[in-house]
Amino acid sequence: MPEWNLVSWTAMLAAYAQSGHLHEARELFAAMEERDVRSLFAYTAILAGHAQDGDLDRAKGVFDEMPGRGIAAWTAMLVAYARRGHLSKARALLLAMPERDIISWSSMLAAVAHSGDSSGAARLFQWMQMEGVAAERASLLCVLVAVSDAGDLASGCRWFASMELDYGVAPGRIHYCCVVDLISRAGRLDEAEEVALGMPVEERGESPDWCLCLLGAAGSQNDARAGARVARAALEMDPGSSQSFVLLEKLCGLSV
């Protein structure tokens, strides 16, 4: 390139950072400082790269050095803390943010859900609602995953039902699979099957993978009849799918 400008420097830096080539990104970032061509986007790009890599010290160093911070930089730092398990620092950063969007809220929700704190995830979601942020599929999934991991059947079913009733958000396949898995693990196969078969056709798609959790529950409870129904439904959906044959193999292992 005959002449580099701010746009070309920043684009190259972002490409290095996003692809995990952080050594090259740091060298380019230093060269940009020498030429006085750094931009807010360049700071944010290398910060996000370090956050993605889990390098909390370098991420914090860039964050502290920034002459100004947009919401993307605040969120990247929040993600860096959350990924290393520093949830109290991530929460403090969320509180300190001049503004919060659905990405920052969802990032914090995902971190809390991953930690297994189902009540904390529910409280955070309610806080988000009080801030006027509209619920959407990703944030509701975080809460569902948290209560499912905790084995909280009542809360899981309540949150699933409230998606459309209270928030006007239609559950997607992943929400159905989450609650079906929760109900199945509670040993209530008939109810789990009823929920699974109630999934809209457009959400099921042509893959039978949503049947796997039902079949696993049938196997663990030695329920050959339920397993047969699930395997039949899967084969009807996609007779040539390798997953269908896996289902059949598992079904054959059930005792009658």
Buried (B, 14 or more C-beta within 10 A) or exposed (E): EEEEEBEEBBBBBBBBBEEEBBEBBBEBBEEBEEEEBBBBBBBBBBBBBBBBBEBBEBBBEBBEEBEEBBBBBBBBBBBBBBBBEBBEBBBEBBEEBEEBBBBBBBBBBBBBBBBEBBEBBBEBBEBBBEEEBEBEBBBBBBBBBBBBBBEBBEBBBEBBEBBEEEBEBEBBBBBBBBBBBBBBBBEBBEBBBEBBEEBEEEBBEEBBBBBBBBBBBBBEBEBBEBBBBBBBBBBEBBEEBEBBBBBBEBBEEBEE
